[in-house]
Amino acid sequence: MIVAGPTVLFETAVRGYLAKKWSPLFFWFVAAGLAYWSLAIGLLVLDIALKFRE
């Protein structure tokens, strides 16, 4: 869930937004949070890769 979580939650957010169940403000708030989550995962992967390189 840690790696696949942002994709699954973003799909849920898009479906909710398109079905008019979610407000635009809430959709963009969730999208920004998921972008941050994805950035953190990417930085963690890069950190681990650099540790193995040494």
mmCIF file of the N, C-alpha and C atoms, coordinates in Angstrom:
data_MODEL
# 
_entry.id   MODEL 
# 
loop_
_atom_site.group_PDB 
_atom_site.id 
_atom_site.type_symbol 
_atom_site.label_atom_id 
_atom_site.label_alt_id 
_atom_site.label_comp_id 
_atom_site.label_asym_id 
_atom_site.label_entity_id 
_atom_site.label_seq_id 
_atom_site.pdbx_PDB_ins_code 
_atom_site.Cartn_x 
_atom_site.Cartn_y 
_atom_site.Cartn_z 
_atom_site.occupancy 
_atom_site.B_iso_or_equiv 
_atom_site.pdbx_formal_charge 
_atom_site.auth_seq_id 
_atom_site.auth_comp_id 
_atom_site.auth_asym_id 
_atom_site.auth_atom_id 
_atom_site.pdbx_PDB_model_num 
ATOM 1   N N  . MET A 1 1  ? 0.826   -1.197 0.000   1.00 0.00 ? 1  MET A N  1 
ATOM 2   C CA . MET A 1 1  ? 0.000   0.000  0.000   1.00 0.00 ? 1  MET A CA 1 
ATOM 3   C C  . MET A 1 1  ? 0.867   1.256  0.000   1.00 0.00 ? 1  MET A C  1 
ATOM 4   N N  . ILE A 1 2  ? 2.063   1.164  0.525   1.00 0.00 ? 2  ILE A N  1 
ATOM 5   C CA . ILE A 1 2  ? 2.906   2.362  0.590   1.00 0.00 ? 2  ILE A CA 1 
ATOM 6   C C  . ILE A 1 2  ? 3.277   2.840  -0.802  1.00 0.00 ? 2  ILE A C  1 
ATOM 7   N N  . VAL A 1 3  ? 3.630   1.910  -1.698  1.00 0.00 ? 3  VAL A N  1 
ATOM 8   C CA . VAL A 1 3  ? 4.042   2.300  -3.045  1.00 0.00 ? 3  VAL A CA 1 
ATOM 9   C C  . VAL A 1 3  ? 2.831   2.489  -3.957  1.00 0.00 ? 3  VAL A C  1 
ATOM 10  N N  . ALA A 1 4  ? 1.865   1.600  -3.889  1.00 0.00 ? 4  ALA A N  1 
ATOM 11  C CA . ALA A 1 4  ? 0.694   1.676  -4.766  1.00 0.00 ? 4  ALA A CA 1 
ATOM 12  C C  . ALA A 1 4  ? -0.361  2.648  -4.243  1.00 0.00 ? 4  ALA A C  1 
ATOM 13  N N  . GLY A 1 5  ? -0.244  3.062  -2.999  1.00 0.00 ? 5  GLY A N  1 
ATOM 14  C CA . GLY A 1 5  ? -1.250  3.922  -2.379  1.00 0.00 ? 5  GLY A CA 1 
ATOM 15  C C  . GLY A 1 5  ? -1.569  5.194  -3.127  1.00 0.00 ? 5  GLY A C  1 
ATOM 16  N N  . PRO A 1 6  ? -0.544  5.976  -3.546  1.00 0.00 ? 6  PRO A N  1 
ATOM 17  C CA . PRO A 1 6  ? -0.866  7.222  -4.249  1.00 0.00 ? 6  PRO A CA 1 
ATOM 18  C C  . PRO A 1 6  ? -1.670  6.998  -5.527  1.00 0.00 ? 6  PRO A C  1 
ATOM 19  N N  . THR A 1 7  ? -1.348  5.949  -6.257  1.00 0.00 ? 7  THR A N  1 
ATOM 20  C CA . THR A 1 7  ? -2.068  5.673  -7.504  1.00 0.00 ? 7  THR A CA 1 
ATOM 21  C C  . THR A 1 7  ? -3.519  5.290  -7.232  1.00 0.00 ? 7  THR A C  1 
ATOM 22  N N  . VAL A 1 8  ? -3.718  4.436  -6.261  1.00 0.00 ? 8  VAL A N  1 
ATOM 23  C CA . VAL A 1 8  ? -5.074  3.993  -5.923  1.00 0.00 ? 8  VAL A CA 1 
ATOM 24  C C  . VAL A 1 8  ? -5.903  5.166  -5.396  1.00 0.00 ? 8  VAL A C  1 
ATOM 25  N N  . LEU A 1 9  ? -5.335  5.955  -4.516  1.00 0.00 ? 9  LEU A N  1 
ATOM 26  C CA . LEU A 1 9  ? -6.082  7.092  -3.963  1.00 0.00 ? 9  LEU A CA 1 
ATOM 27  C C  . LEU A 1 9  ? -6.345  8.166  -5.007  1.00 0.00 ? 9  LEU A C  1 
ATOM 28  N N  . PHE A 1 10 ? -5.403  8.378  -5.925  1.00 0.00 ? 10 PHE A N  1 
ATOM 29  C CA . PHE A 1 10 ? -5.636  9.366  -6.978  1.00 0.00 ? 10 PHE A CA 1 
ATOM 30  C C  . PHE A 1 10 ? -6.751  8.908  -7.911  1.00 0.00 ? 10 PHE A C  1 
ATOM 31  N N  . GLU A 1 11 ? -6.793  7.612  -8.197  1.00 0.00 ? 11 GLU A N  1 
ATOM 32  C CA . GLU A 1 11 ? -7.885  7.091  -9.028  1.00 0.00 ? 11 GLU A CA 1 
ATOM 33  C C  . GLU A 1 11 ? -9.236  7.316  -8.338  1.00 0.00 ? 11 GLU A C  1 
ATOM 34  N N  . THR A 1 12 ? -9.286  7.088  -7.046  1.00 0.00 ? 12 THR A N  1 
ATOM 35  C CA . THR A 1 12 ? -10.515 7.329  -6.283  1.00 0.00 ? 12 THR A CA 1 
ATOM 36  C C  . THR A 1 12 ? -10.893 8.806  -6.315  1.00 0.00 ? 12 THR A C  1 
ATOM 37  N N  . ALA A 1 13 ? -9.893  9.678  -6.183  1.00 0.00 ? 13 ALA A N  1 
ATOM 38  C CA . ALA A 1 13 ? -10.161 11.117 -6.210  1.00 0.00 ? 13 ALA A CA 1 
ATOM 39  C C  . ALA A 1 13 ? -10.689 11.558 -7.570  1.00 0.00 ? 13 ALA A C  1 
ATOM 40  N N  . VAL A 1 14 ? -10.105 11.043 -8.632  1.00 0.00 ? 14 VAL A N  1 
ATOM 41  C CA . VAL A 1 14 ? -10.560 11.413 -9.976  1.00 0.00 ? 14 VAL A CA 1 
ATOM 42  C C  . VAL A 1 14 ? -11.982 10.930 -10.214 1.00 0.00 ? 14 VAL A C  1 
ATOM 43  N N  . ARG A 1 15 ? -12.263 9.707  -9.814  1.00 0.00 ? 15 ARG A N  1 
ATOM 44  C CA . ARG A 1 15 ? -13.628 9.198  -9.990  1.00 0.00 ? 15 ARG A CA 1 
ATOM 45  C C  . ARG A 1 15 ? -14.641 10.017 -9.191  1.00 0.00 ? 15 ARG A C  1 
ATOM 46  N N  . GLY A 1 16 ? -14.274 10.362 -7.969  1.00 0.00 ? 16 GLY A N  1 
ATOM 47  C CA . GLY A 1 16 ? -15.168 11.183 -7.148  1.00 0.00 ? 16 GLY A CA 1 
ATOM 48  C C  . GLY A 1 16 ? -15.372 12.566 -7.727  1.00 0.00 ? 16 GLY A C  1 
ATOM 49  N N  . TYR A 1 17 ? -14.305 13.150 -8.261  1.00 0.00 ? 17 TYR A N  1 
ATOM 50  C CA . TYR A 1 17 ? -14.408 14.488 -8.860  1.00 0.00 ? 17 TYR A CA 1 
ATOM 51  C C  . TYR A 1 17 ? -15.268 14.460 -10.119 1.00 0.00 ? 17 TYR A C  1 
ATOM 52  N N  . LEU A 1 18 ? -15.047 13.454 -10.962 1.00 0.00 ? 18 LEU A N  1 
ATOM 53  C CA . LEU A 1 18 ? -15.832 13.364 -12.198 1.00 0.00 ? 18 LEU A CA 1 
ATOM 54  C C  . LEU A 1 18 ? -17.304 13.050 -11.933 1.00 0.00 ? 18 LEU A C  1 
ATOM 55  N N  . ALA A 1 19 ? -17.575 12.319 -10.855 1.00 0.00 ? 19 ALA A N  1 
ATOM 56  C CA . ALA A 1 19 ? -18.960 11.994 -10.507 1.00 0.00 ? 19 ALA A CA 1 
ATOM 57  C C  . ALA A 1 19 ? -19.613 13.123 -9.700  1.00 0.00 ? 19 ALA A C  1 
ATOM 58  N N  . LYS A 1 20 ? -18.878 14.227 -9.502  1.00 0.00 ? 20 LYS A N  1 
ATOM 59  C CA . LYS A 1 20 ? -19.369 15.400 -8.763  1.00 0.00 ? 20 LYS A CA 1 
ATOM 60  C C  . LYS A 1 20 ? -19.657 15.082 -7.290  1.00 0.00 ? 20 LYS A C  1 
ATOM 61  N N  . LYS A 1 21 ? -18.978 14.058 -6.747  1.00 0.00 ? 21 LYS A N  1 
ATOM 62  C CA . LYS A 1 21 ? -19.118 13.740 -5.336  1.00 0.00 ? 21 LYS A CA 1 
ATOM 63  C C  . LYS A 1 21 ? -18.095 14.506 -4.496  1.00 0.00 ? 21 LYS A C  1 
ATOM 64  N N  . TRP A 1 22 ? -17.017 14.933 -5.121  1.00 0.00 ? 22 TRP A N  1 
ATOM 65  C CA . TRP A 1 22 ? -15.949 15.661 -4.426  1.00 0.00 ? 22 TRP A CA 1 
ATOM 66  C C  . TRP A 1 22 ? -15.907 17.088 -4.951  1.00 0.00 ? 22 TRP A C  1 
ATOM 67  N N  . SER A 1 23 ? -15.671 18.022 -4.063  1.00 0.00 ? 23 SER A N  1 
ATOM 68  C CA . SER A 1 23 ? -15.522 19.414 -4.489  1.00 0.00 ? 23 SER A CA 1 
ATOM 69  C C  . SER A 1 23 ? -14.146 19.594 -5.128  1.00 0.00 ? 23 SER A C  1 
ATOM 70  N N  . PRO A 1 24 ? -13.997 20.580 -6.011  1.00 0.00 ? 24 PRO A N  1 
ATOM 71  C CA . PRO A 1 24 ? -12.686 20.821 -6.637  1.00 0.00 ? 24 PRO A CA 1 
ATOM 72  C C  . PRO A 1 24 ? -11.591 21.123 -5.607  1.00 0.00 ? 24 PRO A C  1 
ATOM 73  N N  . LEU A 1 25 ? -11.941 21.859 -4.555  1.00 0.00 ? 25 LEU A N  1 
ATOM 74  C CA . LEU A 1 25 ? -10.950 22.188 -3.531  1.00 0.00 ? 25 LEU A CA 1 
ATOM 75  C C  . LEU A 1 25 ? -10.445 20.929 -2.842  1.00 0.00 ? 25 LEU A C  1 
ATOM 76  N N  . PHE A 1 26 ? -11.333 20.032 -2.473  1.00 0.00 ? 26 PHE A N  1 
ATOM 77  C CA . PHE A 1 26 ? -10.933 18.793 -1.814  1.00 0.00 ? 26 PHE A CA 1 
ATOM 78  C C  . PHE A 1 26 ? -10.121 17.913 -2.763  1.00 0.00 ? 26 PHE A C  1 
ATOM 79  N N  . PHE A 1 27 ? -10.524 17.850 -4.038  1.00 0.00 ? 27 PHE A N  1 
ATOM 80  C CA . PHE A 1 27 ? -9.773  17.062 -5.018  1.00 0.00 ? 27 PHE A CA 1 
ATOM 81  C C  . PHE A 1 27 ? -8.334  17.555 -5.114  1.00 0.00 ? 27 PHE A C  1 
ATOM 82  N N  . TRP A 1 28 ? -8.129  18.869 -5.243  1.00 0.00 ? 28 TRP A N  1 
ATOM 83  C CA . TRP A 1 28 ? -6.776  19.402 -5.383  1.00 0.00 ? 28 TRP A CA 1 
ATOM 84  C C  . TRP A 1 28 ? -5.983  19.276 -4.089  1.00 0.00 ? 28 TRP A C  1 
ATOM 85  N N  . PHE A 1 29 ? -6.638  19.342 -2.955  1.00 0.00 ? 29 PHE A N  1 
ATOM 86  C CA . PHE A 1 29 ? -5.969  19.118 -1.687  1.00 0.00 ? 29 PHE A CA 1 
ATOM 87  C C  . PHE A 1 29 ? -5.430  17.690 -1.619  1.00 0.00 ? 29 PHE A C  1 
ATOM 88  N N  . VAL A 1 30 ? -6.242  16.729 -2.010  1.00 0.00 ? 30 VAL A N  1 
ATOM 89  C CA . VAL A 1 30 ? -5.815  15.326 -2.027  1.00 0.00 ? 30 VAL A CA 1 
ATOM 90  C C  . VAL A 1 30 ? -4.718  15.121 -3.072  1.00 0.00 ? 30 VAL A C  1 
ATOM 91  N N  . ALA A 1 31 ? -4.856  15.728 -4.239  1.00 0.00 ? 31 ALA A N  1 
ATOM 92  C CA . ALA A 1 31 ? -3.836  15.585 -5.287  1.00 0.00 ? 31 ALA A CA 1 
ATOM 93  C C  . ALA A 1 31 ? -2.486  16.135 -4.824  1.00 0.00 ? 31 ALA A C  1 
ATOM 94  N N  . ALA A 1 32 ? -2.493  17.255 -4.111  1.00 0.00 ? 32 ALA A N  1 
ATOM 95  C CA . ALA A 1 32 ? -1.241  17.830 -3.594  1.00 0.00 ? 32 ALA A CA 1 
ATOM 96  C C  . ALA A 1 32 ? -0.620  16.917 -2.542  1.00 0.00 ? 32 ALA A C  1 
ATOM 97  N N  . GLY A 1 33 ? -1.429  16.358 -1.683  1.00 0.00 ? 33 GLY A N  1 
ATOM 98  C CA . GLY A 1 33 ? -0.927  15.415 -0.676  1.00 0.00 ? 33 GLY A CA 1 
ATOM 99  C C  . GLY A 1 33 ? -0.332  14.169 -1.304  1.00 0.00 ? 33 GLY A C  1 
ATOM 100 N N  . LEU A 1 34 ? -0.976  13.677 -2.338  1.00 0.00 ? 34 LEU A N  1 
ATOM 101 C CA . LEU A 1 34 ? -0.469  12.491 -3.020  1.00 0.00 ? 34 LEU A CA 1 
ATOM 102 C C  . LEU A 1 34 ? 0.810   12.781 -3.796  1.00 0.00 ? 34 LEU A C  1 
ATOM 103 N N  . ALA A 1 35 ? 0.935   13.985 -4.337  1.00 0.00 ? 35 ALA A N  1 
ATOM 104 C CA . ALA A 1 35 ? 2.177   14.368 -5.009  1.00 0.00 ? 35 ALA A CA 1 
ATOM 105 C C  . ALA A 1 35 ? 3.330   14.398 -4.004  1.00 0.00 ? 35 ALA A C  1 
ATOM 106 N N  . TYR A 1 36 ? 3.063   14.915 -2.810  1.00 0.00 ? 36 TYR A N  1 
ATOM 107 C CA . TYR A 1 36 ? 4.084   14.943 -1.773  1.00 0.00 ? 36 TYR A CA 1 
ATOM 108 C C  . TYR A 1 36 ? 4.463   13.519 -1.354  1.00 0.00 ? 36 TYR A C  1 
ATOM 109 N N  . TRP A 1 37 ? 3.465   12.650 -1.223  1.00 0.00 ? 37 TRP A N  1 
ATOM 110 C CA . TRP A 1 37 ? 3.698   11.253 -0.864  1.00 0.00 ? 37 TRP A CA 1 
ATOM 111 C C  . TRP A 1 37 ? 4.569   10.587 -1.923  1.00 0.00 ? 37 TRP A C  1 
ATOM 112 N N  . SER A 1 38 ? 4.277   10.819 -3.194  1.00 0.00 ? 38 SER A N  1 
ATOM 113 C CA . SER A 1 38 ? 5.068   10.237 -4.283  1.00 0.00 ? 38 SER A CA 1 
ATOM 114 C C  . SER A 1 38 ? 6.498   10.775 -4.276  1.00 0.00 ? 38 SER A C  1 
ATOM 115 N N  . LEU A 1 39 ? 6.652   12.055 -3.978  1.00 0.00 ? 39 LEU A N  1 
ATOM 116 C CA . LEU A 1 39 ? 7.992   12.637 -3.880  1.00 0.00 ? 39 LEU A CA 1 
ATOM 117 C C  . LEU A 1 39 ? 8.786   11.969 -2.766  1.00 0.00 ? 39 LEU A C  1 
ATOM 118 N N  . ALA A 1 40 ? 8.161   11.757 -1.626  1.00 0.00 ? 40 ALA A N  1 
ATOM 119 C CA . ALA A 1 40 ? 8.837   11.118 -0.500  1.00 0.00 ? 40 ALA A CA 1 
ATOM 120 C C  . ALA A 1 40 ? 9.271   9.693  -0.851  1.00 0.00 ? 40 ALA A C  1 
ATOM 121 N N  . ILE A 1 41 ? 8.419   8.962  -1.555  1.00 0.00 ? 41 ILE A N  1 
ATOM 122 C CA . ILE A 1 41 ? 8.778   7.599  -1.974  1.00 0.00 ? 41 ILE A CA 1 
ATOM 123 C C  . ILE A 1 41 ? 9.963   7.644  -2.931  1.00 0.00 ? 41 ILE A C  1 
ATOM 124 N N  . GLY A 1 42 ? 9.945   8.561  -3.879  1.00 0.00 ? 42 GLY A N  1 
ATOM 125 C CA . GLY A 1 42 ? 11.041  8.681  -4.832  1.00 0.00 ? 42 GLY A CA 1 
ATOM 126 C C  . GLY A 1 42 ? 12.357  9.042  -4.158  1.00 0.00 ? 42 GLY A C  1 
ATOM 127 N N  . LEU A 1 43 ? 12.309  9.966  -3.198  1.00 0.00 ? 43 LEU A N  1 
ATOM 128 C CA . LEU A 1 43 ? 13.523  10.337 -2.477  1.00 0.00 ? 43 LEU A CA 1 
ATOM 129 C C  . LEU A 1 43 ? 14.048  9.181  -1.638  1.00 0.00 ? 43 LEU A C  1 
ATOM 130 N N  . LEU A 1 44 ? 13.155  8.395  -1.061  1.00 0.00 ? 44 LEU A N  1 
ATOM 131 C CA . LEU A 1 44 ? 13.569  7.226  -0.297  1.00 0.00 ? 44 LEU A CA 1 
ATOM 132 C C  . LEU A 1 44 ? 14.253  6.198  -1.195  1.00 0.00 ? 44 LEU A C  1 
ATOM 133 N N  . VAL A 1 45 ? 13.696  5.963  -2.367  1.00 0.00 ? 45 VAL A N  1 
ATOM 134 C CA . VAL A 1 45 ? 14.297  5.013  -3.316  1.00 0.00 ? 45 VAL A CA 1 
ATOM 135 C C  . VAL A 1 45 ? 15.670  5.501  -3.761  1.00 0.00 ? 45 VAL A C  1 
ATOM 136 N N  . LEU A 1 46 ? 15.785  6.793  -4.048  1.00 0.00 ? 46 LEU A N  1 
ATOM 137 C CA . LEU A 1 46 ? 17.103  7.339  -4.439  1.00 0.00 ? 46 LEU A CA 1 
ATOM 138 C C  . LEU A 1 46 ? 18.113  7.227  -3.303  1.00 0.00 ? 46 LEU A C  1 
ATOM 139 N N  . ASP A 1 47 ? 17.690  7.474  -2.084  1.00 0.00 ? 47 ASP A N  1 
ATOM 140 C CA . ASP A 1 47 ? 18.586  7.365  -0.939  1.00 0.00 ? 47 ASP A CA 1 
ATOM 141 C C  . ASP A 1 47 ? 19.084  5.932  -0.777  1.00 0.00 ? 47 ASP A C  1 
ATOM 142 N N  . ILE A 1 48 ? 18.186  4.984  -0.896  1.00 0.00 ? 48 ILE A N  1 
ATOM 143 C CA . ILE A 1 48 ? 18.585  3.567  -0.787  1.00 0.00 ? 48 ILE A CA 1 
ATOM 144 C C  . ILE A 1 48 ? 19.523  3.184  -1.924  1.00 0.00 ? 48 ILE A C  1 
ATOM 145 N N  . ALA A 1 49 ? 19.232  3.631  -3.128  1.00 0.00 ? 49 ALA A N  1 
ATOM 146 C CA . ALA A 1 49 ? 20.094  3.315  -4.273  1.00 0.00 ? 49 ALA A CA 1 
ATOM 147 C C  . ALA A 1 49 ? 21.485  3.892  -4.080  1.00 0.00 ? 49 ALA A C  1 
ATOM 148 N N  . LEU A 1 50 ? 21.576  5.102  -3.555  1.00 0.00 ? 50 LEU A N  1 
ATOM 149 C CA . LEU A 1 50 ? 22.888  5.719  -3.328  1.00 0.00 ? 50 LEU A CA 1 
ATOM 150 C C  . LEU A 1 50 ? 23.649  5.016  -2.201  1.00 0.00 ? 50 LEU A C  1 
ATOM 151 N N  . LYS A 1 51 ? 22.953  4.481  -1.218  1.00 0.00 ? 51 LYS A N  1 
ATOM 152 C CA . LYS A 1 51 ? 23.614  3.739  -0.137  1.00 0.00 ? 51 LYS A CA 1 
ATOM 153 C C  . LYS A 1 51 ? 24.247  2.453  -0.679  1.00 0.00 ? 51 LYS A C  1 
ATOM 154 N N  . PHE A 1 52 ? 23.552  1.791  -1.610  1.00 0.00 ? 52 PHE A N  1 
ATOM 155 C CA . PHE A 1 52 ? 24.078  0.559  -2.193  1.00 0.00 ? 52 PHE A CA 1 
ATOM 156 C C  . PHE A 1 52 ? 25.235  0.837  -3.146  1.00 0.00 ? 52 PHE A C  1 
ATOM 157 N N  . ARG A 1 53 ? 25.277  2.028  -3.693  1.00 0.00 ? 53 ARG A N  1 
ATOM 158 C CA . ARG A 1 53 ? 26.338  2.391  -4.654  1.00 0.00 ? 53 ARG A CA 1 
ATOM 159 C C  . ARG A 1 53 ? 27.682  2.545  -3.968  1.00 0.00 ? 53 ARG A C  1 
ATOM 160 N N  . GLU A 1 54 ? 27.670  2.960  -2.713  1.00 0.00 ? 54 GLU A N  1 
ATOM 161 C CA . GLU A 1 54 ? 28.918  3.232  -1.997  1.00 0.00 ? 54 GLU A CA 1 
ATOM 162 C C  . GLU A 1 54 ? 29.696  1.994  -1.715  1.00 0.00 ? 54 GLU A C  1 
# 
